[in-house]
């Protein structure tokens, strides 16, 4: 038996830094990742798809988002089992009980809206632990396993949330206890645990049967989300008494959110940054957050700004990570002596240079910006 394990689609997600057409393209990529599961399922011969929570970004979504999402699910073509998670719990405002969802839900889509066993077909069951609020006060997985005994069936446990061995707050009541999962696997109560909530591909424990698939499309920068963009192809040998499991990760994501840390102190460092940005492929689907530190002359800072402006037109988004950027701008001696200006203008430049070097933080920053603009205008023949 073969199926696809995915999670954390978070359809309807927006990223505040995406402007212009980048946000619609990103949203379309998330839907395309869902619809594309049909082609992957046909390629590998998957029988069904399980989605381990957070199908939607939240419960209050525009009708267009819900409608387009359901069309993407319809395109998969094989049975799809949706588990409500912390972003889209089965509370009073649940998207799953909305008039639009219930009216337009494709026949191949099933919402696992009750805890416990759901039959896929004779001999194959899904054990579901849906969320009914954003903050459960108990281990939902333990509750569904408590009354479950081994039987002559293959079972896939579908759950959402953090696992105690990966969470620093091990006293959180909603955490899934790995020891409880391992015990259920050892007794044959369940045979595979499909988890959602962690957006990076992650194996949990050492049984090879407990996995986070991660999100099929990136949701965060690479320093916080190390390995997104996957779907898991899971094989369970129903003819083997041990129900051997094999898991293969398939990369399906199209976007990248990249963080670059760079020291920039001179024109060579800026040229290196320029080269690194130039070599990046698929710029229109790449978001770049820059953490820059260093000390630059006004001329070099103007060159850096020109570089960022140029690549800002090419990438889906490119900008400074302000709280991790520390760039000092210090006018170099003689930097403004060859501008071909005199009189009042030259005196004003001298005053700006003095302020940029010795003024308080706010006035120095304003003076540095003014000097940088002056250099850039001069380079264009406008001064």
C-alpha positions as a printed NumPy array, in Angstrom:
array([[  0.   ,   0.   ,   0.   ],
       [  1.334,   3.416,  -0.979],
       [  0.102,   6.886,  -0.074],
       [  1.283,  10.499,   0.062],
       [  1.894,  12.244,   3.371],
       [  1.781,  16.039,   3.308],
       [  0.873,  18.808,   5.762],
       [  0.838,  22.529,   6.462],
       [ -0.525,  23.684,   3.118],
       [ -1.744,  26.836,   4.895],
       [ -3.704,  27.896,   1.829],
       [ -4.488,  31.596,   2.005],
       [ -1.114,  32.452,   3.551],
       [  0.252,  35.915,   2.837],
       [  3.752,  37.226,   3.465],
       [  3.887,  40.903,   4.447],
       [  7.078,  41.582,   2.513],
       [  5.707,  40.414,  -0.857],
       [  4.435,  43.314,  -2.97 ],
       [  3.151,  43.792,  -6.491],
       [  2.519,  40.541,  -8.319],
       [  4.788,  38.511,  -6.003],
       [  2.056,  37.71 ,  -3.466],
       [ -0.442,  36.409,  -6.073],
       [  2.333,  34.32 ,  -7.643],
       [  3.302,  32.902,  -4.258],
       [ -0.326,  32.062,  -3.46 ],
       [ -0.7  ,  30.395,  -6.846],
       [  2.455,  28.347,  -6.202],
       [  0.964,  27.044,  -2.944],
       [ -2.203,  25.966,  -4.763],
       [ -0.158,  24.484,  -7.603],
       [  1.777,  22.381,  -5.082],
       [ -1.547,  20.938,  -3.938],
       [ -2.971,  20.329,  -7.407],
       [  0.382,  18.837,  -8.47 ],
       [ -0.049,  16.028,  -5.957],
       [ -2.287,  14.368,  -8.539],
       [  0.577,  13.986, -11.002],
       [  2.901,  12.728,  -8.272],
       [  0.278,  10.248,  -7.066],
       [ -0.178,   8.943, -10.615],
       [  3.587,   8.654, -11.098],
       [  4.192,   6.614,  -7.942],
       [  0.847,   4.801,  -7.808],
       [ -0.378,   6.338,  -4.558],
       [ -3.771,   5.2  ,  -3.311],
       [ -4.678,   8.295,  -1.28 ],
       [ -3.305,  11.482,   0.317],
       [ -3.249,  12.435,   4.006],
       [ -2.852,  16.068,   5.07 ],
       [ -1.641,  16.278,   8.668],
       [ -3.209,  19.573,   9.687],
       [ -3.179,  23.265,   8.795],
       [ -4.774,  22.826,   5.405],
       [ -5.764,  26.499,   5.59 ],
       [ -3.907,  29.487,   7.019],
       [ -6.875,  30.287,   9.27 ],
       [-10.639,  29.897,   9.431],
       [-11.588,  33.387,   8.214],
       [-10.767,  33.263,   4.515],
       [-12.107,  35.051,   1.473],
       [-14.565,  32.936,  -0.54 ],
       [-12.204,  33.054,  -3.522],
       [ -9.42 ,  31.455,  -1.463],
       [-11.694,  28.642,  -0.292],
       [-13.077,  28.044,  -3.782],
       [ -9.674,  27.979,  -5.468],
       [ -8.31 ,  25.705,  -2.75 ],
       [-11.118,  23.205,  -3.232],
       [-10.487,  23.196,  -6.972],
       [ -6.826,  22.384,  -6.306],
       [ -7.892,  19.465,  -4.106],
       [-10.335,  18.27 ,  -6.732],
       [ -7.478,  18.191,  -9.264],
       [ -5.608,  15.614,  -7.15 ],
       [ -8.144,  13.045,  -8.318],
       [ -7.651,  10.426,  -5.587],
       [ -9.036,  10.4  ,  -2.018],
       [ -7.669,  13.218,   0.151],
       [ -8.051,  13.148,   3.957],
       [ -7.842,  16.518,   5.711],
       [ -6.983,  16.879,   9.401],
       [ -7.892,  20.181,  11.112],
       [ -4.845,  21.669,  12.865],
       [ -4.024,  24.668,  15.028],
       [ -4.442,  27.154,  12.173],
       [ -7.822,  25.776,  11.093],
       [ -9.335,  24.013,  14.132],
       [-12.861,  22.669,  14.276],
       [-14.144,  25.547,  16.406],
       [-17.368,  27.514,  16.026],
       [-15.976,  29.476,  13.059],
       [-14.391,  26.505,  11.288],
       [-13.876,  26.822,   7.557],
       [-14.768,  23.137,   7.291],
       [-18.347,  23.775,   8.405],
       [-18.854,  26.939,   6.356],
       [-21.622,  26.975,   3.769],
       [-19.166,  27.43 ,   0.906],
       [-16.891,  24.557,   1.95 ],
       [-19.712,  22.106,   2.553],
       [-21.426,  23.018,  -0.718],
       [-18.304,  22.91 ,  -2.892],
       [-16.274,  20.143,  -1.221],
       [-15.138,  17.696,  -3.933],
       [-16.21 ,  14.083,  -3.612],
       [-12.594,  12.955,  -3.236],
       [-12.075,  15.114,  -0.117],
       [-12.888,  13.901,   3.404],
       [-12.536,  16.045,   6.521],
       [-11.48 ,  13.983,   9.536],
       [-13.835,  15.839,  11.853],
       [-13.957,  13.331,  14.699],
       [-11.25 ,  11.755,  16.784],
       [-10.683,   8.057,  16.289],
       [-10.755,   5.473,  13.532],
       [-11.833,   6.193,   9.946],
       [-11.942,   3.347,   7.45 ],
       [-10.249,   3.964,   4.106],
       [-11.139,   0.487,   2.851],
       [-11.371,  -2.969,   4.42 ],
       [ -8.077,  -3.665,   6.166],
       [ -6.893,  -0.041,   6.102],
       [ -7.735,   2.67 ,   8.651],
       [ -6.733,   6.226,   9.505],
       [ -6.605,   7.126,  13.179],
       [ -7.256,  10.88 ,  13.413],
       [ -6.574,  13.419,  16.172],
       [ -8.209,  16.647,  14.925],
       [ -7.829,  19.977,  16.734],
       [-11.004,  21.6  ,  18.086],
       [ -9.325,  24.732,  19.413],
       [ -6.077,  26.603,  18.938],
       [ -4.809,  25.597,  22.369],
       [ -5.637,  22.015,  23.435],
       [ -5.093,  21.276,  27.101],
       [ -4.362,  17.58 ,  26.586],
       [ -2.326,  15.274,  24.365],
       [ -4.872,  14.627,  21.607],
       [ -2.859,  11.69 ,  20.282],
       [ -2.793,   9.896,  23.624],
       [ -6.56 ,  10.254,  23.823],
       [ -7.193,   8.493,  20.502],
       [ -4.667,   5.762,  21.278],
       [ -5.962,   4.994,  24.775],
       [ -8.908,   2.874,  23.614],
       [ -7.243,   1.439,  20.53 ],
       [ -6.074,  -2.16 ,  20.429],
       [ -4.014,  -3.959,  17.784],
       [ -6.11 ,  -5.615,  15.104],
       [ -5.892,  -7.321,  11.719],
       [ -5.721,  -3.958,   9.939],
       [ -3.078,  -1.486,   8.78 ],
       [ -3.376,   1.857,  10.528],
       [ -1.975,   5.305,   9.783],
       [ -2.071,   7.758,  12.677],
       [ -2.667,  11.325,  11.488],
       [ -1.792,  14.036,  14.01 ],
       [ -0.69 ,  17.639,  14.31 ],
       [  1.494,  19.461,  16.814],
       [  4.853,  19.402,  18.511],
       [  6.594,  16.271,  19.789],
       [  8.133,  16.406,  23.259],
       [ 11.64 ,  15.352,  22.178],
       [ 11.826,  18.277,  19.742],
       [ 10.192,  20.946,  21.902],
       [ 12.131,  22.774,  24.627],
       [  8.908,  23.216,  26.615],
       [  8.341,  19.578,  27.469],
       [  5.702,  20.381,  30.074],
       [  3.244,  21.741,  27.499],
       [  0.068,  19.635,  27.93 ],
       [ -0.695,  19.404,  24.196],
       [  2.701,  17.964,  23.247],
       [  2.71 ,  14.58 ,  21.548],
       [  4.753,  12.121,  23.598],
       [  7.174,  10.129,  21.471],
       [  7.264,   7.299,  24.007],
       [  3.501,   6.898,  23.556],
       [  3.93 ,   6.731,  19.762],
       [  6.778,   4.237,  20.002],
       [  4.696,   2.026,  22.281],
       [  1.749,   2.048,  19.862],
       [  4.077,   1.218,  16.964],
       [  5.777,  -1.586,  18.879],
       [  2.426,  -3.177,  19.785],
       [  1.122,  -2.869,  16.224],
       [ -1.705,  -0.559,  17.234],
       [ -0.618,   1.786,  14.449],
       [  2.   ,   1.301,  11.749],
       [  2.921,   4.813,  10.596],
       [  2.573,   8.253,  12.198],
       [  1.999,  11.15 ,   9.788],
       [  2.658,  14.429,  11.575],
       [  2.124,  18.077,  10.71 ],
       [  3.057,  21.414,  12.327],
       [  6.831,  21.424,  11.753],
       [  7.416,  22.922,   8.303],
       [ 10.729,  21.169,   7.611],
       [ 11.101,  17.537,   6.619],
       [ 11.92 ,  15.713,   9.874],
       [ 12.15 ,  12.117,  11.031],
       [ 11.206,  11.753,  14.7  ],
       [ 12.801,   9.016,  16.787],
       [ 14.591,   6.024,  15.315],
       [ 11.758,   3.708,  14.23 ],
       [ 11.583,   5.197,  10.719],
       [  7.789,   5.307,  11.138],
       [  7.26 ,   8.798,  12.604],
       [  7.68 ,  11.747,  10.228],
       [  6.892,  15.369,   9.678],
       [  6.504,  15.861,   5.935],
       [  7.021,  19.607,   6.243],
       [  5.193,  22.127,   4.108],
       [  5.184,  21.451,   0.339],
       [  6.025,  25.109,  -0.281],
       [  8.355,  27.264,   1.801],
       [  6.804,  29.464,   4.5  ],
       [  9.819,  30.924,   6.314],
       [ 13.49 ,  31.802,   5.873],
       [ 16.092,  29.066,   5.71 ],
       [ 17.586,  29.853,   9.113],
       [ 14.251,  28.937,  10.71 ],
       [ 12.93 ,  26.411,   8.199],
       [ 15.823,  24.29 ,   7.03 ],
       [ 14.228,  21.745,   4.689],
       [ 10.771,  22.652,   3.349],
       [  9.164,  21.852,   0.01 ],
       [  8.659,  18.078,   0.31 ],
       [  5.945,  15.464,   0.088],
       [  6.509,  11.981,   1.494],
       [  5.779,   8.826,  -0.472],
       [  5.011,   6.17 ,   2.145],
       [  4.939,   2.419,   1.497],
       [  3.527,  -0.034,   4.033],
       [  3.799,  -3.729,   3.24 ],
       [  0.371,  -5.063,   4.161],
       [  1.472,  -8.637,   3.445],
       [  4.306,  -8.516,   5.963],
       [  3.343,  -9.326,   9.583],
       [  5.674,  -6.499,  10.671],
       [  4.103,  -4.085,   8.163],
       [  7.48 ,  -2.815,   7.013],
       [  7.526,   0.887,   6.166],
       [  9.548,   2.721,   3.535],
       [  9.515,   6.533,   3.271],
       [ 10.803,   8.537,   0.296],
       [ 10.896,  12.336,   0.219],
       [ 10.023,  14.07 ,  -3.049],
       [ 10.868,  17.745,  -3.457],
       [  7.977,  19.717,  -4.959],
       [  8.541,  23.303,  -3.742],
       [  9.263,  26.088,  -6.206],
       [ 10.072,  29.073,  -3.967],
       [ 13.04 ,  29.886,  -1.716],
       [ 13.323,  32.246,   1.256],
       [ 17.042,  32.865,   1.772],
       [ 18.949,  34.718,   4.505],
       [ 22.41 ,  36.014,   3.621],
       [ 24.803,  37.199,   6.327],
       [ 27.611,  39.329,   4.883],
       [ 30.393,  41.591,   6.142],
       [ 30.727,  44.579,   3.806],
       [ 33.566,  47.037,   4.428],
       [ 34.658,  48.104,   0.958],
       [ 33.903,  48.019,  -2.749],
       [ 35.307,  44.495,  -3.114],
       [ 32.85 ,  43.17 ,  -0.53 ],
       [ 30.016,  44.872,  -2.394],
       [ 31.2  ,  43.343,  -5.667],
       [ 31.225,  39.889,  -4.017],
       [ 27.668,  40.403,  -2.8  ],
       [ 26.659,  41.531,  -6.275],
       [ 28.164,  38.374,  -7.774],
       [ 26.414,  36.124,  -5.254],
       [ 23.068,  37.709,  -6.017],
       [ 23.687,  37.521,  -9.743],
       [ 24.425,  33.787,  -9.573],
       [ 21.145,  32.98 ,  -7.84 ],
       [ 18.706,  31.321, -10.21 ],
       [ 14.92 ,  31.657, -10.374],
       [ 15.056,  35.134,  -8.893],
       [ 11.355,  35.767,  -9.437],
       [ 10.612,  32.914,  -6.984],
       [ 13.319,  33.789,  -4.471],
       [ 13.05 ,  36.034,  -1.418],
       [ 16.354,  37.323,  -0.019],
       [ 16.793,  38.808,   3.438],
       [ 20.184,  40.446,   3.937],
       [ 21.914,  40.757,   7.308],
       [ 24.802,  43.117,   6.584],
       [ 27.444,  44.396,   8.964],
       [ 30.437,  46.604,   8.379],
       [ 31.742,  50.126,   7.931],
       [ 31.48 ,  51.843,   4.551],
       [ 32.399,  55.133,   3.013],
       [ 29.522,  57.179,   1.636],
       [ 30.641,  56.235,  -1.879],
       [ 30.564,  52.521,  -1.052],
       [ 27.218,  52.835,   0.719],
       [ 25.808,  54.509,  -2.394],
       [ 27.191,  51.623,  -4.468],
       [ 25.584,  49.139,  -2.088],
       [ 22.22 ,  50.912,  -2.334],
       [ 22.465,  50.892,  -6.139],
       [ 23.196,  47.157,  -6.038],
       [ 20.199,  46.483,  -3.798],
       [ 17.944,  48.656,  -5.96 ],
       [ 18.976,  46.759,  -9.089],
       [ 18.376,  43.297,  -7.65 ],
       [ 15.229,  44.437,  -5.883],
       [ 13.662,  44.648,  -9.341],
       [ 14.615,  41.044, -10.146],
       [ 13.884,  39.064,  -6.988],
       [ 10.418,  38.349,  -5.605],
       [ 11.652,  40.435,  -2.682],
       [ 15.068,  41.583,  -1.527],
       [ 15.807,  43.787,   1.447],
       [ 17.691,  44.343,   4.67 ],
       [ 16.938,  42.41 ,   7.823],
       [ 16.972,  45.55 ,   9.891],
       [ 17.403,  44.098,  13.37 ],
       [ 20.417,  42.08 ,  12.214],
       [ 21.956,  44.759,  10.006],
       [ 24.573,  47.128,  11.414],
       [ 26.195,  49.339,   8.796],
       [ 28.24 ,  52.338,   9.825],
       [ 28.735,  54.999,   7.154],
       [ 31.787,  57.182,   7.645],
       [ 32.744,  59.755,   4.984],
       [ 36.309,  59.187,   3.784],
       [ 38.811,  62.012,   3.587],
       [ 38.586,  63.812,   0.276],
       [ 35.49 ,  61.882,  -0.771],
       [ 33.613,  65.054,  -1.755],
       [ 36.4  ,  67.259,  -3.077],
       [ 35.912,  66.487,  -6.773],
       [ 32.216,  67.145,  -7.206],
       [ 32.803,  70.403,  -9.071],
       [ 30.727,  72.53 ,  -6.719],
       [ 31.646,  75.581,  -4.7  ],
       [ 30.287,  78.413,  -2.628],
       [ 27.196,  77.758,  -0.549],
       [ 26.79 ,  74.229,  -1.958],
       [ 30.332,  73.259,  -0.988],
       [ 29.809,  74.648,   2.51 ],
       [ 26.601,  72.635,   2.819],
       [ 28.457,  69.468,   1.808],
       [ 31.159,  70.153,   4.415],
       [ 28.454,  70.541,   7.049],
       [ 26.83 ,  67.286,   5.989],
       [ 30.185,  65.481,   6.184],
       [ 30.766,  66.8  ,   9.706],
       [ 27.284,  65.756,  10.795],
       [ 27.675,  62.326,   9.22 ],
       [ 30.865,  61.765,  11.176],
       [ 30.012,  63.291,  14.536],
       [ 26.268,  63.946,  14.776],
       [ 23.796,  62.007,  16.884],
       [ 22.442,  58.796,  15.425],
       [ 19.376,  60.323,  13.773],
       [ 21.038,  63.372,  12.276],
       [ 24.093,  61.342,  11.203],
       [ 21.859,  58.879,   9.373],
       [ 20.047,  61.73 ,   7.603],
       [ 23.356,  63.33 ,   6.61 ],
       [ 24.725,  60.016,   5.339],
       [ 21.605,  59.482,   3.24 ],
       [ 21.857,  62.987,   1.805],
       [ 25.515,  62.529,   0.922],
       [ 24.794,  59.169,  -0.667],
       [ 22.063,  60.703,  -2.812],
       [ 24.403,  63.513,  -3.805],
       [ 27.027,  61.018,  -4.988],
       [ 24.49 ,  59.014,  -6.939],
       [ 23.136,  62.14 ,  -8.624],
       [ 26.672,  63.255,  -9.407],
       [ 27.406,  59.88 , -11.009],
       [ 24.39 ,  60.38 , -13.258],
       [ 25.549,  63.81 , -14.349],
       [ 22.782,  65.49 , -12.438],
       [ 24.938,  67.419,  -9.955]])
